[in-house]
Amino acid sequence: MGTEFWWFYDVIAVAIFLICIFLSGKKGILKSGLDVAGYILAVVVALSISGTMAESLYTSNIRGSNIKKIDKHLTSDTFTEMMCEYLDSLEYNVDIKQEKLNNIFDEADEKTIEEINDEIYKYINNINGRKVAEEDELKPQLIEGYAVVISRIISKELNKFAAETAAESIRNDPETMPHLISLLREPESQKTAATYIADNYTAPAYKKIVRLVLFVALLVVIIIIALFVVRVFTGDKNTDSTTSHIVGGLAGLPKGAVLTAAVAAMVRLYVILGSNEMLFFNFEAIDKSFIFKRFYDLILTL
């Protein structure tokens, strides 16, 4: 991932502001003032509608498909098998038996995550009759293991951003894992587990993606309509007053801010869909910018 192009984002932001100031100055105070009103209306409407529409579109068009895709890669042994692989990768030089983990994970719903981790900790440290890891070392690695395993299950079919979001959710709140483990260990069907994963771990990511798409689309459409309405009612006449042109130019600042925010939203989509791995569109490069990152950080709150 390249960060040497961080300046590219600030150049875009400055260019947008300068163009908006220039064009608004040419229009004068009346047209530019009306334009600003249209831009503000576009932001308010896009923000208010995009959230509601994203929720509805996710539920009606995306949720069911995601559940099926997750369920396709699950069996009652999937989670235990992947946890064995993860624990083996820690290089403690112990032979992790899947059936032993199965015994620990059975009836996980009746245990806390701390109790499950205690059992795994005791099991690993007694395999060869010797301690291979301290408690404060192994238990955080177990939490990371749950996050990694669920993330890998999700990433087999779904967006990598959704997988990363799910992993972060587990790291922040591992107490949800006992219930999920219990669902994953169901011998007959894992659809309930797939549904739980989709509703609790991947839904926020997909809703964010849909909302960003809707926000940008609504913003652009409403701005175009607003500009058309302003032109219809004011005609092509421009005031010749120098003061009007100067004040009109200042009106270009909020217009530039709105358009830069729209560009930031589009870049955010590229970062998400590209899993933060593209040359230009990655968070490290954006974070080094001076101006653009302010708008990007604002978009992150959507």
C-alpha positions in Angstrom: 0.0 0.0 0.0 1.5 3.3 -1.0 1.4 6.4 1.2 3.6 8.6 -0.9 0.6 9.9 -2.8 -1.1 11.4 0.3 -0.8 14.9 -1.3 -3.1 13.8 -4.1 -6.1 14.0 -1.8 -5.3 17.5 -0.6 -4.8 18.6 -4.2 -8.3 17.3 -5.1 -9.8 19.1 -2.0 -8.1 22.4 -2.8 -9.1 22.1 -6.5 -12.7 21.6 -5.6 -12.8 24.6 -3.3 -11.1 26.9 -5.8 -13.4 25.8 -8.6 -16.5 26.3 -6.4 -15.2 29.8 -5.3 -14.5 30.8 -8.9 -17.9 29.6 -10.3 -19.8 31.1 -7.4 -18.0 34.4 -7.8 -19.1 34.5 -11.4 -22.7 33.8 -10.5 -22.9 36.5 -7.8 -24.6 36.6 -4.4 -28.2 35.7 -5.4 -27.6 32.6 -7.5 -24.7 31.4 -5.2 -26.8 31.9 -2.1 -29.6 29.9 -3.6 -27.1 27.2 -4.7 -25.8 26.9 -1.1 -29.4 26.5 0.1 -29.8 23.6 -2.4 -26.5 22.0 -1.3 -27.5 22.2 2.3 -31.0 20.7 1.5 -29.2 17.9 -0.4 -27.0 17.0 2.6 -29.9 17.0 5.0 -32.1 14.9 2.8 -29.3 12.5 1.8 -28.3 11.9 5.4 -31.8 11.4 6.7 -33.1 9.1 3.9 -29.9 7.1 3.2 -29.9 5.5 6.7 -33.5 4.3 6.5 -33.2 3.1 2.9 -30.0 1.2 3.7 -31.7 -0.7 6.5 -34.6 -1.6 4.3 -32.5 -2.6 1.3 -30.2 -4.7 3.4 -33.1 -6.6 5.0 -34.9 -7.2 1.7 -32.1 -7.8 -0.8 -28.8 -8.7 1.0 -29.5 -10.4 4.3 -31.0 -13.6 2.9 -28.2 -14.0 0.4 -25.5 -13.5 3.0 -27.0 -16.1 5.3 -27.0 -18.7 2.5 -23.4 -17.9 1.6 -22.2 -18.2 5.2 -24.2 -21.4 5.8 -22.7 -23.0 2.7 -19.3 -23.2 4.4 -20.4 -24.4 7.8 -20.6 -27.8 9.4 -20.8 -28.7 13.1 -17.1 -29.3 13.1 -16.0 -26.2 11.1 -15.4 -23.9 14.0 -13.4 -26.5 16.0 -11.3 -27.5 13.0 -10.4 -23.9 12.3 -9.6 -23.2 16.0 -7.3 -26.3 16.0 -5.5 -24.9 12.9 -5.2 -21.5 14.6 -3.9 -22.9 17.9 -1.4 -25.0 16.0 -0.1 -21.9 14.2 0.8 -20.4 17.6 3.8 -22.8 17.6 3.5 -24.0 21.2 4.6 -27.4 19.9 1.6 -29.3 21.3 -0.8 -31.6 19.5 -4.3 -30.1 19.8 -7.0 -32.7 19.6 -10.2 -31.7 18.0 -12.3 -33.9 20.2 -10.9 -32.2 23.3 -11.9 -28.8 21.9 -15.3 -30.3 21.0 -15.8 -31.3 24.6 -14.9 -27.8 25.8 -17.2 -26.2 23.3 -20.1 -28.5 24.0 -22.9 -26.6 25.9 -20.9 -23.4 25.4 -24.1 -21.4 25.8 -24.1 -22.4 29.5 -20.5 -20.9 30.0 -19.0 -17.5 29.9 -16.1 -16.8 27.5 -13.8 -16.6 30.5 -14.8 -20.1 31.6 -14.3 -21.5 28.0 -10.9 -19.8 27.9 -9.9 -21.2 31.3 -10.7 -24.7 30.1 -8.6 -24.3 26.9 -5.8 -22.7 28.8 -5.7 -25.7 31.3 -5.9 -28.2 28.4 -3.1 -26.7 26.4 -0.8 -26.4 29.4 -1.3 -30.0 30.4 -1.0 -31.8 27.0 2.6 -32.7 27.6 2.6 -32.1 31.4 4.3 -28.7 31.0 3.2 -25.1 30.9 3.7 -23.7 27.3 2.1 -20.2 27.9 1.2 -17.9 30.6 -2.5 -17.0 31.2 -2.0 -13.3 30.2 -0.4 -14.5 27.0 -2.7 -17.3 25.8 -6.1 -15.8 26.7 -5.8 -12.7 24.4 -4.6 -15.1 21.7 -7.8 -17.1 22.1 -9.9 -14.0 21.7 -7.9 -13.2 18.6 -8.4 -16.8 17.4 -12.2 -16.5 17.6 -12.0 -13.2 15.6 -9.7 -14.7 13.0 -11.8 -17.9 12.6 -15.1 -16.1 12.2 -13.5 -13.6 9.8 -12.1 -16.4 7.7 -15.5 -18.1 7.5 -17.1 -14.8 6.4 -14.4 -13.9 3.9 -14.9 -17.1 1.9 -17.9 -15.6 0.2 -18.6 -12.1 1.5 -16.8 -8.8 1.3 -13.5 -8.5 3.2 -14.6 -5.4 4.9 -17.5 -7.3 6.4 -15.1 -10.0 7.6 -12.8 -7.3 9.1 -15.8 -5.6 10.8 -16.9 -8.9 12.3 -13.4 -9.7 13.6 -13.2 -6.2 15.3 -16.7 -6.7 16.8 -15.5 -10.0 18.4 -12.3 -8.4 19.7 -14.4 -5.7 21.3 -17.1 -7.9 22.7 -16.0 -11.6 23.0 -18.9 -12.3 25.4 -21.0 -13.0 22.3 -18.9 -16.0 21.4 -20.3 -18.7 23.8 -23.8 -18.3 22.2 -22.3 -18.4 18.7 -20.1 -21.4 19.4 -23.2 -23.2 20.7 -25.0 -22.5 17.5 -22.0 -23.5 15.4 -21.9 -26.9 17.2 -25.5 -27.8 16.3 -25.3 -31.2 14.7 -28.3 -30.9 12.3 -28.0 -27.4 10.8 -25.9 -24.3 11.0 -28.4 -22.0 9.4 -29.2 -20.5 12.8 -25.5 -19.8 13.3 -25.2 -18.3 9.8 -28.2 -16.1 10.6 -26.6 -15.0 13.9 -23.4 -14.1 12.1 -25.2 -12.2 9.4 -27.4 -10.3 11.8 -24.7 -9.5 14.4 -21.4 -9.4 12.7 -21.8 -8.6 8.9 -24.9 -6.5 8.9 -23.3 -3.3 10.1 -20.7 -3.5 7.3 -23.2 -4.0 4.5 -25.5 -1.4 5.8 -22.6 1.1 5.8 -21.7 0.2 2.2 -25.3 0.6 1.1 -25.7 3.9 3.0 -22.6 5.3 1.4 -23.8 4.5 -2.1 -27.2 6.0 -1.3 -25.8 9.1 0.3 -23.6 9.9 -2.7 -26.4 9.1 -5.2 -29.0 11.1 -3.4 -26.6 14.0 -2.8 -25.7 14.3 -6.5 -29.3 13.9 -7.7 -30.7 16.5 -5.3 -27.9 19.0 -6.1 -28.5 18.7 -9.8 -32.3 19.2 -9.3 -31.6 22.2 -7.0 -29.2 23.8 -9.5 -31.8 23.3 -12.3 -34.5 24.9 -10.2 -32.3 27.9 -9.4 -31.4 28.4 -13.0 -35.1 28.2 -14.1 -36.2 30.8 -11.6 -33.3 33.2 -11.8 -32.5 32.9 -15.5 -29.0 33.5 -17.0 -28.6 37.0 -15.6 -25.6 37.7 -13.4 -25.2 40.8 -11.3 -22.3 43.1 -12.2 -21.7 44.3 -8.6 -18.2 43.7 -7.4 -19.4 43.2 -3.9 -21.9 40.6 -5.2 -19.2 38.7 -7.0 -17.0 38.7 -3.9 -19.7 37.6 -1.5 -20.8 35.0 -4.1 -17.3 33.7 -4.2 -17.4 33.2 -0.4 -20.6 31.2 -0.9 -18.4 28.7 -2.8 -16.8 27.6 0.5 -19.8 25.6 1.8 -20.4 24.3 -1.7 -16.8 23.1 -1.8 -17.2 21.5 1.6 -20.2 19.5 0.4 -18.6 18.3 -2.8 -15.4 17.4 -1.0 -17.5 15.3 1.5 -19.1 13.6 -1.5 -15.7 12.8 -2.9 -14.6 11.5 0.5 -17.6 9.2 0.6 -16.7 7.8 -2.8 -13.1 7.3 -1.8 -14.4 5.6 1.4 -16.4 3.1 -0.8 -13.2 2.4 -2.9 -11.3 1.8 0.3 -14.0 -0.6 1.6 -14.5 -2.5 -1.6 -10.7 -2.7 -2.2 -10.1 -3.9 1.4 -7.7 -0.9 1.9 -5.2 -2.5 -0.4 -5.2 -0.2 -3.5 -2.3 2.1 -4.3 -4.1 5.4 -4.1 -7.2 4.4 -2.0 -5.9 3.3 1.3 -6.4 4.8 4.8 -2.7 5.2 5.5 -2.3 7.6 2.6 -5.5 9.5 3.5 -4.5 9.9 7.1 -1.3 11.7 6.1 -3.2 14.4 4.2 -4.0 17.7 5.9 -7.4 18.8 4.5 -9.0 15.7 2.9 -8.7 13.6 6.0 -11.0 16.0 7.9 -13.8 15.2 5.5 -12.9 11.5 5.4 -13.1 11.3 9.2 -16.5 12.9 9.0 -17.7 10.3 6.5 -16.5 7.6 8.8 -19.3 8.6 11.2 -22.0 7.8 8.7 
